[in-house]
Amino acid sequence: MYKIFFRLVFKRLDPEQAHHLAFRWIRLAARVPVLRTFLAAALAPRHKELRTEALGLRMHGPFGLAAGFDKNAVGIDGMAMLGFDHVEIGTVTGEPQPGNPKQRLFRLVEDRALINRMGFNNDGSLRVAARLASRTPVFRPVVGVNIGKTKVVPEEEAVADYVKSAERLAPYADYLVVNVSSPNTPGLRNLQATEALRPLLSAVREAADRVVSAQRVPLLVKIAPDLADEDVDAVADLAVELGLDGIIATNTTIAREGLGLKSNASLVKETGGLSGAPLKERSLEVLRRLYARVGDRITLVGVGGVENAEDAWQRILAGATLVQGYSAFIYEGPFWGRSIHKGLAARLATSPYATLADAVGADVRKTA
């Protein structure tokens, strides 16, 4: 049914317009008590065997919504209603910004992919923090907060900009993510170099500890799939050195060649980050490499090209304790979360592993 609706309605709309329309419907449904209860029962049934502990947090399952869908923390309950066990909001910047000029979001339907050059359009850390502070949750998913650099802030002042966001948002975050991997903010990916990343992560860690003294807010870094293998290793080693809680692998890619893209050439040439199915192989490769390097010392989150339960299962076997998705939600619709959970439960039941935790990294350990 959804695929027919997508073809007849959403596909005819500008992708960003379609996103806002769909998200508005989701938020409205979550505000109606009887309706949201019915939808949560239908779309987010619980599977006890999928209960997950990660980052010192307990979740109903391992599957969450990646950053980018709910940039301003306006629809957390709605996304939980659709079956996401954790919701990562953002990317939020120190100051509000409109993002890049439109059109800035493109569907590659034949490739089940998206290209975006949104440019961190968001309300800014002060307004998002106020929104989170005033939130009265109906559902209680784990809420991650993804922070990035304000575009107009020079690279040499990036640390202070991230610290500002961390100070404002850490009190309301179940975990905090430093995003240095979006291709749509000039110079941002330069911060992935370890000599720049070390002081940045250290400063954000100190800021979070300063404003939240009662408990330690888990801190993660999100990396790009375009890093060379030796740079992936360097980030992994740095994460262990600094006592980081996790790495999210991976963000969108600027690559186009070698991905077998089928969509119209003019679309493929659009600048921005490519997400969705074509990212599957490289994202999984980076995840395996990270797990081989860090093992169980830090939590890995697998994202990029996750379309179905089999993709999620492969991420877990490759070392991911948590799995995230976004692009496939556009193509699969509201039953996507239910399908992922049902499929994961079925795969676990027929596997040699008693729990999901036992399965994490199993494929990598076999080849070690």
SERO-4910 file (N, C-alpha, C, O; in steps of 0.05 Angstrom, whole numbers):
BEGIN
 pado doro    nc1    nc2    nc3   cac1   cac2   cac3    cc1    cc2    cc3    oc1    oc2    oc3
  Met    A     17    -24      0      0      0      0     17     25      0     13     44    -16
  Tyr    A     38     26     18     54     50     19     69     54     -7     71     77    -16
  Lys    A     78     33    -20     94     36    -45     77     48    -67     86     64    -83
  Ile    A     51     41    -67     32     54    -86     29     83    -80     30    100    -98
  Phe    A     26     89    -54     23    117    -45     48    133    -52     46    156    -61
  Phe    A     71    121    -47     96    135    -54     97    142    -83    105    164    -91
  Arg    A     90    122   -100     91    126   -129     72    147   -138     78    163   -156
  Leu    A     48    148   -127     27    166   -136     28    194   -124     19    213   -136
  Val    A     40    196    -99     40    221    -85     68    232    -80     76    252    -92
  Phe    A     82    218    -63    108    229    -55    128    232    -78    143    252    -79
  Lys    A    128    213    -96    147    214   -118    142    239   -136    160    248   -150
  Arg    A    118    249   -136    111    272   -152    118    299   -138    117    320   -151
  Leu    A    124    297   -112    130    321    -97    161    325    -96    176    306    -98
  Asp    A    169    350    -92    196    356    -86    204    340    -61    189    339    -42
  Pro    A    227    327    -61    234    309    -38    233    323    -11    224    311      8
  Glu    A    243    348    -10    242    362     16    213    368     24    207    367     48
  Gln    A    197    376      5    169    381     11    155    356     20    139    356     39
  Ala    A    161    333      7    149    307     15    157    300     44    141    290     59
  His    A    183    305     50    193    299     77    177    315     98    168    304    118
  His    A    174    341     93    160    358    113    131    349    116    120    350    138
  Leu    A    118    342     93     90    333     94     87    307    110     70    305    128
  Ala    A    104    288    104    103    262    118    109    265    148     95    254    165
  Phe    A    129    281    154    137    285    182    115    300    197    111    294    221
  Arg    A    101    318    184     79    332    197     57    312    204     45    313    226
  Trp    A     50    294    186     30    273    192     38    256    215     22    249    232
  Ile    A     64    248    216     73    231    237     70    245    264     61    234    284
  Arg    A     78    271    265     77    286    290     48    290    299     41    288    322
  Leu    A     30    295    279      2    298    286    -10    272    298    -25    273    317
  Ala    A     -3    250    286    -13    224    295     -4    218    324    -19    207    340
  Ala    A     21    226    330     32    221    356     19    239    378     22    233    401
  Arg    A      4    259    370     -9    277    389    -37    267    396    -49    278    415
  Val    A    -47    248    382    -75    238    387    -73    212    403    -64    192    393
  Pro    A    -81    213    429    -76    190    447    -85    163    437    -69    144    436
  Val    A   -110    160    428   -119    134    420   -105    125    394    -97    102    392
  Leu    A   -102    144    376    -89    137    350    -60    129    354    -51    109    343
  Arg    A    -45    143    371    -17    136    374    -13    109    389      6     95    384
  Thr    A    -32    103    407    -31     77    420    -35     55    400    -21     34    401
  Phe    A    -55     58    383    -61     38    363    -37     35    343    -29     13    337
  Leu    A    -27     58    334     -5     56    315     20     44    327     34     28    314
  Ala    A     26     51    352     50     39    366     46      9    369     66     -6    366
  Ala    A     22      0    375     17    -29    378     21    -43    351     31    -65    350
  Ala    A     13    -30    330     14    -42    303     42    -40    291     52    -59    278
  Leu    A     56    -18    296     81    -12    282    106    -17    299    128    -20    288
  Ala    A    102    -18    325    126    -21    343    121    -43    364    125    -38    387
  Pro    A    114    -67    355    111    -89    375    138    -96    387    159    -94    373
  Arg    A    138   -103    412    163   -109    426    171   -138    423    154   -156    424
  His    A    197   -143    420    208   -170    419    228   -172    442    250   -159    441
  Lys    A    221   -187    463    238   -187    487    267   -196    480    286   -186    492
  Glu    A    269   -214    461    296   -225    454    314   -204    441    338   -208    439
  Leu    A    302   -181    432    318   -160    419    327   -138    439    341   -120    431
  Arg    A    319   -140    464    327   -120    483    358   -117    483    373   -136    483
  Thr    A    366    -92    483    394    -85    479    404    -66    501    391    -48    509
  Glu    A    429    -72    510    443    -53    527    467    -43    513    484    -58    503
  Ala    A    469    -17    511    491     -4    497    495     24    509    476     37    516
  Leu    A    520     32    511    527     58    521    517     63    549    512     85    557
  Gly    A    513     41    564    502     42    591    472     47    591    461     54    612
  Leu    A    459     44    568    431     49    565    416     24    557    427      7    544
  Arg    A    391     22    566    374     -1    558    354      8    537    342     29    539
  Met    A    352     -9    517    334     -3    494    317    -27    488    324    -50    494
  His    A    293    -22    476    276    -44    468    288    -61    446    281    -85    443
  Gly    A    306    -49    431    319    -64    409    343    -47    399    348    -26    409
  Pro    A    356    -58    379    381    -44    370    377    -24    347    396    -11    339
  Phe    A    352    -21    337    348     -6    313    338     22    318    318     26    331
  Gly    A    353     42    307    346     70    312    345     86    287    353     78    265
  Leu    A    335    110    290    334    130    268    359    146    268    367    158    288
  Ala    A    372    147    244    397    162    242    391    192    242    369    201    237
  Ala    A    412    207    248    410    237    248    403    246    220    410    233    200
  Gly    A    389    269    218    382    280    193    352    282    188    343    299    174
  Phe    A    337    263    199    308    263    194    295    283    213    279    300    203
  Asp    A    301    282    238    290    301    257    312    319    267    324    315    288
  Lys    A    317    340    252    340    358    257    335    375    282    355    382    296
  Asn    A    310    381    289    304    400    310    290    389    334    279    404    350
  Ala    A    289    362    337    277    349    360    247    356    362    238    362    384
  Val    A    233    356    340    205    362    340    187    338    338    162    340    341
  Gly    A    198    314    332    181    291    327    191    265    340    188    244    328
  Ile    A    204    267    363    216    243    376    194    222    382    198    199    376
  Asp    A    172    231    393    151    212    400    139    199    375    133    175    375
  Gly    A    137    214    353    126    203    329    144    181    317    134    161    307
  Met    A    170    185    318    189    165    308    190    141    326    193    118    316
  Ala    A    187    145    352    186    122    370    160    106    365    161     81    366
  Met    A    139    120    359    113    107    352    116     89    328    102     68    326
  Leu    A    134     95    310    138     80    286    158     57    289    164     42    271
  Gly    A    169     54    314    185     30    320    215     35    322    230     15    323
  Phe    A    224     60    323    252     65    326    259     63    356    247     77    372
  Asp    A    279     47    363    286     42    391    302     65    402    302     71    426
  His    A    317     79    385    330    104    393    327    123    370    325    116    346
  Val    A    327    149    376    323    170    357    346    190    360    350    201    381
  Glu    A    362    193    339    384    212    340    375    238    326    371    238    301
  Ile    A    374    259    341    365    284    329    389    300    319    412    294    327
  Gly    A    384    320    302    406    336    292    411    330    262    395    315    250
  Thr    A    432    340    252    454    353    265    446    381    274    434    397    259
  Val    A    454    388    299    449    414    311    475    429    312    496    419    320
  Thr    A    474    454    304    498    471    304    496    492    326    475    497    338
  Gly    A    519    504    333    519    524    354    500    547    350    486    556    368
  Glu    A    498    556    325    479    578    318    459    568    297    465    549    282
  Pro    A    435    579    297    416    571    276    426    578    248    440    598    245
  Gln    A    418    562    229    426    568    201    406    556    182    395    535    188
  Pro    A    402    569    159    382    559    140    391    536    123    374    523    110
  Gly    A    417    531    122    427    510    105    432    521     77    431    545     72
  Asn    A    438    502     59    444    510     32    419    517     16    397    510     24
  Pro    A    423    531     -7    400    538    -23    385    514    -34    397    493    -38
  Lys    A    359    516    -38    343    495    -49    346    495    -80    350    517    -91
  Gln    A    344    474    -93    338    446    -85    364    434    -75    385    437    -86
  Arg    A    361    418    -53    384    408    -39    380    379    -30    397    368    -16
  Leu    A    358    367    -39    353    339    -33    342    326    -58    324    336    -71
  Phe    A    354    303    -65    347    289    -90    343    259    -85    359    247    -71
  Arg    A    322    248    -97    317    219    -96    330    206   -120    326    214   -143
  Leu    A    344    184   -115    354    166   -136    337    141   -133    347    121   -122
  Val    A    313    141   -143    294    120   -138    304     93   -148    301     73   -134
  Glu    A    315     93   -172    325     67   -183    347     55   -166    350     31   -165
  Asp    A    361     72   -152    383     62   -135    375     60   -105    391     52    -88
  Arg    A    350     67    -99    340     68    -72    360     84    -54    369     75    -34
  Ala    A    365    108    -64    385    125    -51    376    154    -51    355    161    -63
  Leu    A    391    170    -36    386    199    -35    412    213    -38    434    203    -31
  Ile    A    411    237    -49    434    255    -48    424    280    -34    403    292    -41
  Asn    A    439    289    -13    431    313      0    455    332      3    478    323      7
  Arg    A    449    357      1    469    378      8    454    399     26    455    423     21
  Met    A    440    388     46    424    405     63    440    427     76    431    450     78
  Gly    A    464    420     86    481    440     99    474    447    127    475    470    136
  Phe    A    465    426    142    460    429    171    439    451    176    443    468    193
  Asn    A    417    451    161    395    470    167    382    462    193    372    439    196
  Asn    A    382    480    212    370    473    238    366    499    255    374    520    247
  Asp    A    352    496    277    344    518    293    366    528    312    362    549    325
  Gly    A    388    514    313    410    522    331    407    510    359    386    503    367
  Ser    A    430    507    372    431    492    397    415    504    419    404    490    436
  Leu    A    412    531    420    397    543    442    367    536    440    355    528    460
  Arg    A    356    538    416    327    532    413    322    502    416    302    494    427
  Val    A    340    486    405    335    457    407    338    448    436    323    431    445
  Ala    A    357    459    451    359    453    479    334    460    494    325    445    511
  Ala    A    323    483    489    298    492    502    275    473    495    259    466    512
  Arg    A    274    464    470    253    445    462    256    419    477    236    408    486
  Leu    A    280    409    479    285    384    494    278    387    523    267    369    536
  Ala    A    285    410    534    280    415    563    251    415    569    242    407    591
  Ser    A    234    425    551    205    428    556    190    403    546    165    403    549
  Arg    A    203    384    536    190    360    525    177    343    547    190    337    567
  Thr    A    152    336    542    138    317    560    134    291    543    116    289    528
  Pro    A    152    272    547    151    249    528    127    230    533    119    225    555
  Val    A    116    221    510     95    201    511    109    173    509    102    155    525
  Phe    A    127    171    491    144    147    489    172    154    499    179    178    499
  Arg    A    187    134    506    213    140    518    236    125    503    249    108    515
  Pro    A    240    132    478    263    120    465    289    134    475    287    156    487
  Val    A    311    121    472    336    134    477    339    156    457    334    153    433
  Val    A    348    180    466    351    203    449    380    211    447    393    219    466
  Gly    A    391    209    423    418    218    418    417    246    406    398    253    392
  Val    A    438    262    411    439    289    401    465    291    384    487    287    395
  Asn    A    462    297    359    484    299    340    491    328    336    474    344    328
  Ile    A    516    336    341    524    364    339    545    367    317    562    350    312
  Gly    A    544    391    304    563    397    282    572    426    283    564    441    301
  Lys    A    588    433    264    600    460    263    581    480    248    571    473    227
  Thr    A    577    503    260    563    525    246    580    533    221    604    536    223
  Lys    A    566    536    199    580    540    173    598    565    174    621    564    164
  Val    A    589    587    186    604    612    185    627    613    205    643    631    204
  Val    A    628    593    222    650    592    242    676    582    228    675    561    216
  Pro    A    697    597    230    722    588    218    732    561    230    725    555    253
  Glu    A    747    546    214    756    520    223    772    522    249    770    505    266
  Glu    A    788    544    252    804    547    276    788    553    301    798    551    323
  Glu    A    762    560    297    744    565    320    724    543    324    705    546    339
  Ala    A    728    521    310    708    499    310    704    487    338    682    481    346
  Val    A    726    484    353    725    471    379    705    487    397    688    475    410
  Ala    A    708    513    398    691    530    414    662    527    406    644    528    423
  Asp    A    657    525    380    630    522    370    617    496    379    594    495    388
  Tyr    A    632    474    377    623    448    386    618    449    417    598    438    427
  Val    A    636    461    431    634    462    460    608    477    468    594    469    487
  Lys    A    602    499    454    577    514    459    553    495    457    535    495    474
  Ser    A    552    480    435    529    461    432    529    440    453    508    433    463
  Ala    A    552    429    459    554    408    480    544    418    507    529    404    521
  Glu    A    552    442    514    543    453    540    513    457    541    501    452    562
  Arg    A    501    465    519    473    470    518    456    444    516    435    442    528
  Leu    A    467    424    502    451    401    495    456    376    512    439    358    514
  Ala    A    480    373    523    487    349    538    468    343    561    463    319    565
  Pro    A    457    363    575    438    356    596    413    341    587    400    329    604
  Tyr    A    407    342    561    383    330    551    388    306    533    370    295    520
  Ala    A    413    298    531    421    277    512    426    251    527    440    251    548
  Asp    A    415    229    518    422    203    528    450    196    518    465    181    531
  Tyr    A    457    205    494    484    204    485    489    227    466    470    238    455
  Leu    A    514    234    462    522    258    446    540    248    424    558    232    428
  Val    A    536    259    399    552    251    376    565    276    364    552    296    359
  Val    A    591    274    360    606    295    346    607    287    316    620    267    309
  Asn    A    594    303    300    593    298    271    615    314    258    614    339    257
  Val    A    635    300    247    657    313    232    658    302    204    679    304    191
  Ser    A    636    291    195    637    275    170    617    283    149    616    270    128
  Ser    A    601    303    153    584    312    132    600    325    110    618    341    116
  Pro    A    593    320     85    608    333     63    597    360     55    607    373     37
  Asn    A    576    369     70    562    393     61    569    419     76    557    440     71
  Thr    A    587    417     95    598    441    109    627    443    102    643    426    109
  Pro    A    635    465     89    663    467     79    683    464    102    680    476    123
  Gly    A    703    447     98    724    443    117    718    424    140    735    417    155
  Leu    A    692    415    142    685    399    165    700    373    166    710    365    187
  Arg    A    703    359    143    716    333    142    746    335    149    758    315    156
  Asn    A    757    359    148    785    362    156    788    356    186    810    349    195
  Leu    A    766    358    201    767    354    230    769    324    237    773    317    260
  Gln    A    767    306    216    770    278    221    799    270    225    805    249    235
  Ala    A    818    287    215    846    282    219    852    281    249    842    298    264
  Thr    A    867    261    258    870    257    287    882    281    301    875    286    325
  Glu    A    899    296    288    911    319    302    890    341    307    894    357    326
  Ala    A    869    342    291    847    361    296    825    348    313    812    362    329
  Leu    A    821    322    310    800    308    324    806    305    354    787    306    370
  Arg    A    831    301    361    838    296    389    830    320    407    816    316    427
  Pro    A    838    344    400    830    367    418    800    372    417    788    381    437
  Leu    A    787    367    394    758    371    392    743    353    410    726    361    426
  Leu    A    749    327    408    735    307    425    741    311    454    723    308    471
  Ser    A    766    318    461    773    323    489    757    347    500    748    346    523
  Ala    A    755    368    484    740    391    493    711    386    497    698    396    516
  Val    A    699    371    478    670    364    481    666    346    505    646    349    519
  Arg    A    684    327    509    682    310    533    682    326    559    666    322    577
  Glu    A    701    345    560    703    362    584    678    379    588    669    383    610
  Ala    A    668    389    566    644    406    568    620    390    578    605    399    595
  Ala    A    616    366    567    594    349    575    596    342    605    577    342    619
  Asp    A    621    336    614    625    328    642    620    353    660    611    350    683
  Arg    A    627    376    650    624    400    666    594    407    671    587    416    693
  Val    A    577    403    651    549    411    654    532    389    664    509    394    673
  Val    A    541    364    662    526    341    672    544    326    691    559    308    682
  Ser    A    544    333    716    562    321    736    550    296    749    565    279    760
  Ala    A    524    293    748    512    270    761    517    244    747    518    223    760
  Gln    A    520    245    721    525    220    706    541    227    681    541    250    672
  Arg    A    554    206    670    571    211    646    554    208    621    542    187    617
  Val    A    553    228    605    538    227    580    556    213    559    578    223    554
  Pro    A    548    191    548    564    177    528    570    195    504    553    209    495
  Leu    A    595    193    495    604    210    472    614    192    449    630    174    453
  Leu    A    603    198    425    610    183    401    620    202    380    615    226    382
  Val    A    633    191    360    641    207    337    630    193    312    630    168    310
  Lys    A    621    208    292    610    197    268    630    203    245    638    225    241
  Ile    A    638    181    231    659    184    211    648    178    183    626    167    179
  Ala    A    663    187    163    655    184    135    664    157    123    685    146    132
  Pro    A    650    147    104    659    123     90    682    127     71    694    108     62
  Asp    A    688    153     66    709    159     47    737    161     59    756    166     45
  Leu    A    739    156     85    765    155     98    781    132     86    770    110     81
  Ala    A    807    136     83    825    114     75    826     95     99    822    103    122
  Asp    A    833     70     93    833     49    114    852     57    137    845     53    160
  Glu    A    875     69    131    893     76    152    882     99    169    889    101    193
  Asp    A    865    115    158    852    136    173    830    125    191    826    135    213
  Val    A    816    105    181    796     91    197    810     79    222    800     81    244
  Asp    A    833     66    217    848     55    240    857     76    259    856     72    284
  Ala    A    865    100    249    875    121    266    852    132    284    856    137    307
  Val    A    828    135    272    805    144    288    798    123    309    792    130    332
  Ala    A    799     97    302    793     76    321    813     77    344    804     75    367
  Asp    A    838     80    338    858     81    359    854    106    377    857    104    401
  Leu    A    848    128    365    843    152    380    819    149    398    819    158    421
  Ala    A    798    137    388    774    133    404    780    116    429    770    122    451
  Val    A    796     96    426    804     79    449    822     96    468    818     95    492
  Glu    A    841    110    457    859    127    473    844    147    491    851    151    514
  Leu    A    824    160    479    809    180    493    786    170    511    773    185    525
  Gly    A    782    144    510    760    132    525    733    139    514    713    141    529
  Leu    A    732    143    488    707    149    474    687    126    478    696    103    481
  Asp    A    661    132    478    642    110    482    634     96    457    625     73    458
  Gly    A    637    109    433    629     95    409    636    110    384    645    133    384
  Ile    A    634     96    362    638    106    335    614     99    318    604     77    319
  Ile    A    603    119    303    582    114    284    593    112    256    606    131    247
  Ala    A    589     89    243    600     84    217    578     75    198    568     53    201
  Thr    A    570     91    178    584    115    169    564    136    161    540    131    160
  Asn    A    574    160    155    558    181    144    555    177    114    560    155    104
  Thr    A    546    197    100    542    195     71    569    196     56    589    204     68
  Thr    A    569    188     31    593    188     15    592    209     -8    571    215    -18
  Ile    A    616    219    -14    618    237    -38    625    221    -63    626    232    -85
  Ala    A    630    195    -59    637    178    -82    613    174   -101    590    174    -92
  Arg    A    619    170   -126    598    163   -146    608    139   -163    593    121   -170
  Glu    A    634    139   -169    645    119   -186    646     92   -171    651     91   -147
  Gly    A    642     71   -186    644     44   -175    621     35   -158    622     13   -146
  Leu    A    600     50   -157    576     43   -141    554     31   -158    533     23   -147
  Gly    A    558     30   -184    538     18   -201    511     33   -202    490     20   -204
  Leu    A    512     59   -200    488     75   -199    473     74   -226    485     75   -247
  Lys    A    446     71   -224    430     68   -248    413     92   -254    402     94   -276
  Ser    A    411    111   -236    394    134   -239    404    153   -261    426    151   -270
  Asn    A    386    171   -268    393    191   -288    419    204   -283    424    213   -260
  Ala    A    436    207   -303    463    217   -299    463    245   -288    481    252   -272
  Ser    A    443    261   -295    443    289   -284    438    289   -254    448    306   -240
  Leu    A    422    269   -244    417    267   -216    443    257   -202    450    268   -181
  Val    A    455    237   -213    479    226   -201    501    247   -198    517    246   -179
  Lys    A    502    266   -216    522    287   -216    517    309   -195    535    325   -190
  Glu    A    494    309   -183    488    329   -162    508    327   -140    515    305   -131
  Thr    A    518    349   -130    537    349   -108    522    344    -82    499    349    -79
  Gly    A    537    333    -63    526    327    -37    532    298    -28    547    284    -42
  Gly    A    521    291     -6    526    264      5    506    244     -5    482    249     -4
  Leu    A    516    222    -14    499    200    -24    494    180     -1    513    172     12
  Ser    A    469    173      3    462    154     23    444    133     11    434    136    -12
  Gly    A    439    112     26    421     90     16    436     66      7    460     62     14
  Ala    A    423     50     -9    433     23    -17    462     23    -29    477      5    -22
  Pro    A    469     43    -45    496     41    -57    519     44    -36    542     37    -42
  Leu    A    512     53    -12    532     56      9    536     31     25    555     29     41
  Lys    A    520     11     20    519    -13     36    546    -27     40    555    -33     62
  Glu    A    559    -32     18    584    -48     18    606    -33     33    619    -45     50
  Arg    A    611     -8     27    633      7     40    627     11     69    645      8     86
  Ser    A    603     17     76    596     21    104    601     -4    121    612     -3    143
  Leu    A    594    -27    109    598    -52    123    628    -58    125    637    -69    146
  Glu    A    643    -51    105    672    -56    105    686    -39    127    703    -49    141
  Val    A    678    -14    129    689      3    150    682     -8    178    698     -8    196
  Leu    A    657    -17    181    648    -28    206    665    -52    214    674    -54    237
  Arg    A    669    -70    195    686    -94    201    714    -86    209    725    -97    228
  Arg    A    725    -66    196    752    -57    201    754    -45    230    772    -50    245
  Leu    A    734    -29    236    733    -17    263    731    -39    285    746    -38    305
  Tyr    A    714    -58    281    711    -79    301    736    -95    304    744   -103    327
  Ala    A    749   -101    282    774   -116    283    795   -100    299    813   -112    311
  Arg    A    793    -74    299    812    -57    312    806    -52    342    823    -53    359
  Val    A    780    -49    348    772    -41    375    759    -63    391    757    -62    415
  Gly    A    748    -83    377    734   -105    391    711    -94    407    695    -79    398
  Asp    A    709   -104    432    687    -96    449    694    -73    467    679    -67    486
  Arg    A    716    -59    462    724    -38    480    706    -13    477    703      2    497
  Ile    A    695     -8    454    676     14    450    652      4    434    654    -17    420
  Thr    A    631     18    435    606     11    421    607     21    392    614     44    387
  Leu    A    601      4    373    599     12    345    570     13    337    554     -4    344
  Val    A    564     33    321    537     37    310    539     35    280    553     51    267
  Gly    A    525     16    268    526     12    239    503     27    225    480     23    231
  Val    A    511     43    205    491     58    190    502     63    162    526     66    158
  Gly    A    484     63    142    492     66    114    484     43     98    497     22     99
  Gly    A    463     46     82    454     24     64    438      2     78    434    -19     67
  Val    A    428      8    102    411    -12    116    383    -10    105    369     10    109
  Glu    A    374    -31     91    348    -31     79    328    -50     92    304    -45     92
  Asn    A    338    -72    103    321    -93    113    334   -107    137    356   -100    145
  Ala    A    320   -127    147    330   -142    170    356   -156    165    373   -158    183
  Glu    A    360   -166    141    385   -179    134    408   -160    135    429   -167    145
  Asp    A    404   -136    125    425   -115    127    432   -109    156    455   -107    164
  Ala    A    411   -106    173    415   -101    201    430   -124    215    448   -119    231
  Trp    A    423   -148    208    436   -172    219    465   -173    211    482   -180    228
  Gln    A    471   -166    186    499   -166    177    515   -145    192    539   -150    197
  Arg    A    503   -122    198    517   -102    214    524   -112    242    545   -107    252
  Ile    A    505   -127    253    510   -138    280    532   -158    279    551   -157    296
  Leu    A    532   -176    260    553   -196    258    580   -183    252    601   -194    259
  Ala    A    579   -159    240    604   -145    233    615   -128    256    636   -117    255
  Gly    A    599   -126    278    609   -112    302    592    -90    313    599    -78    333
  Ala    A    569    -85    300    551    -64    310    533    -73    332    519    -93    330
  Thr    A    534    -59    355    515    -64    376    488    -51    370    467    -61    376
  Leu    A    490    -28    357    466    -13    348    467     -9    318    489     -8    306
  Val    A    444     -7    306    441     -3    277    422     20    273    402     22    287
  Gln    A    428     37    253    411     59    247    403     59    217    418     48    200
  Gly    A    381     72    211    373     75    183    359    102    179    351    115    199
  Tyr    A    357    110    154    342    134    147    332    132    118    308    132    114
  Ser    A    350    130     99    342    132     71    321    111     63    302    118     49
  Ala    A    324     87     72    305     66     65    277     71     76    258     61     65
  Phe    A    276     86     98    250     94    109    233    109     88    209    106     87
  Ile    A    246    125     72    232    140     51    219    121     31    197    127     21
  Tyr    A    232     99     25    222     80      5    204     58     17    188     47      3
  Glu    A    209     52     42    194     29     55    169     38     70    150     23     71
  Gly    A    170     62     82    146     72     95    143     63    124    163     53    136
  Pro    A    120     67    136    116     65    165    119     37    176    122     34    200
  Phe    A    117     16    159    120    -11    170    149    -21    170    155    -44    176
  Trp    A    167     -3    163    196    -10    161    207    -20    187    220    -41    188
  Gly    A    203     -5    209    213    -12    235    202    -39    244    217    -56    254
  Arg    A    177    -44    240    165    -70    247    178    -92    232    184   -113    244
  Ser    A    182    -88    206    195   -109    190    223   -115    199    231   -138    200
  Ile    A    238    -94    206    266    -98    215    266   -114    241    281   -134    243
  His    A    249   -107    260    249   -121    285    240   -151    282    252   -169    294
  Lys    A    219   -155    266    209   -182    262    231   -199    249    235   -222    257
  Gly    A    244   -188    229    265   -203    215    289   -208    232    301   -230    231
  Leu    A    297   -189    249    319   -193    267    313   -215    287    330   -232    293
  Ala    A    289   -215    298    281   -236    317    282   -263    304    290   -283    317
  Ala    A    273   -265    279    273   -291    265    302   -300    260    308   -324    263
  Arg    A    319   -282    253    347   -289    248    361   -298    273    377   -317    273
  Leu    A    356   -284    295    368   -292    321    358   -320    329    374   -336    339
  Ala    A    332   -325    325    321   -351    333    334   -374    318    336   -396    329
  Thr    A    342   -370    293    353   -392    278    384   -392    277    396   -408    264
  Ser    A    395   -373    293    424   -371    294    436   -388    317    420   -397    333
  Pro    A    462   -391    318    474   -405    340    478   -388    365    490   -397    385
  Tyr    A    467   -363    365    472   -344    386    448   -342    405    425   -340    395
  Ala    A    453   -342    430    431   -341    450    420   -313    452    396   -309    456
  Thr    A    437   -292    448    428   -264    450    440   -248    427    459   -257    414
  Leu    A    429   -225    422    441   -207    403    469   -199    410    487   -197    393
  Ala    A    474   -196    436    501   -188    445    521   -210    437    544   -203    431
  Asp    A    513   -235    438    531   -257    430    538   -255    400    560   -263    392
  Ala    A    519   -244    385    523   -243    356    541   -220    347    551   -220    325
  Val    A    544   -200    364    558   -176    356    588   -183    350    602   -192    367
  Gly    A    595   -178    325    623   -182    316    630   -211    311    653   -218    307
  Ala    A    610   -229    311    616   -258    308    631   -264    282    649   -280    282
  Asp    A    623   -251    260    636   -257    234    665   -248    234    682   -261    222
  Val    A    670   -226    247    698   -215    248    715   -233    265    738   -238    259
  Arg    A    704   -242    288    720   -259    305    727   -286    292    748   -297    297
  Lys    A    709   -295    275    715   -321    261    739   -319    243    754   -338    239
  Thr    A    743   -295    231    765   -292    212    791   -281    225    811   -277    211
  Ala    A    789   -274    251    812   -263    264    835   -283    268    856   -276    278
***
